[in-house]
């Protein structure tokens, strides 16, 4: 009976450990110059969890044109 209890505890610990891993990705900003059409990509770095979610897929206007963020 003790073996079953220990097995359940170990499986639970392993399951919780795998769920708590944050998803991470390398993120970039790509700015398109509205006059020339030139695209400039800048690395933001690796982001995880909420920062990744809040950054990936955003678009915004800059002085030179449109920019977007994306993560891989």
C-alpha positions as CSV (number, residue, x, y, z in Angstrom):
1,X,0.0,0.0,0.0
2,X,2.9,2.4,0.8
3,X,4.4,1.7,-2.7
4,X,1.2,2.8,-4.3
5,X,1.1,6.0,-2.2
6,X,4.7,6.8,-3.0
7,X,4.0,6.2,-6.8
8,X,1.1,8.5,-6.7
9,X,3.1,11.3,-5.0
10,X,5.9,10.9,-7.5
11,X,3.6,11.1,-10.5
12,X,1.8,14.1,-9.1
13,X,5.2,15.9,-8.5
14,X,6.3,15.1,-12.0
15,X,3.0,16.4,-13.5
16,X,3.1,19.6,-11.5
17,X,6.7,20.2,-12.5
18,X,5.9,19.9,-16.2
19,X,2.9,22.3,-16.0
20,X,4.9,25.0,-14.2
21,X,7.4,25.4,-17.1
22,X,7.0,28.8,-18.7
23,X,6.9,29.0,-22.5
24,X,9.7,31.1,-23.8
25,X,10.6,32.5,-27.2
26,X,13.2,34.8,-28.9
27,X,11.4,38.0,-29.8
28,X,12.0,40.7,-32.4
29,X,10.7,44.1,-33.6
30,X,10.5,44.6,-37.3
31,X,10.1,48.2,-38.4
32,X,9.1,49.1,-42.0
33,X,10.2,52.5,-43.3
34,X,7.1,54.1,-44.9
35,X,9.1,56.0,-47.4
36,X,11.6,53.4,-48.6
37,X,9.8,50.1,-47.7
38,X,13.0,49.0,-46.0
39,X,12.5,46.6,-43.1
40,X,14.8,46.7,-40.0
41,X,14.7,43.9,-37.5
42,X,15.9,44.2,-34.0
43,X,16.2,41.5,-31.4
44,X,14.4,42.2,-28.1
45,X,15.8,39.0,-26.6
46,X,14.2,35.9,-25.0
47,X,10.9,36.5,-23.2
48,X,8.9,34.1,-21.2
49,X,5.4,33.7,-19.8
50,X,3.3,36.8,-19.6
51,X,6.0,39.0,-21.2
52,X,6.0,36.7,-24.2
53,X,2.2,36.8,-24.4
54,X,2.1,40.6,-24.1
55,X,4.8,41.1,-26.7
56,X,4.1,38.6,-29.5
57,X,2.0,39.9,-32.4
58,X,1.8,43.6,-31.5
59,X,1.8,46.3,-34.1
60,X,2.3,50.0,-33.6
61,X,3.2,53.2,-35.5
62,X,6.7,54.8,-35.2
63,X,8.0,58.1,-36.5
64,X,9.4,56.2,-39.6
65,X,6.5,53.9,-40.3
66,X,4.8,50.7,-38.9
67,X,6.5,48.2,-36.6
68,X,5.5,44.8,-35.4
69,X,6.7,42.4,-32.7
70,X,6.9,38.7,-33.2
71,X,8.4,35.8,-31.3
72,X,9.8,32.4,-32.5
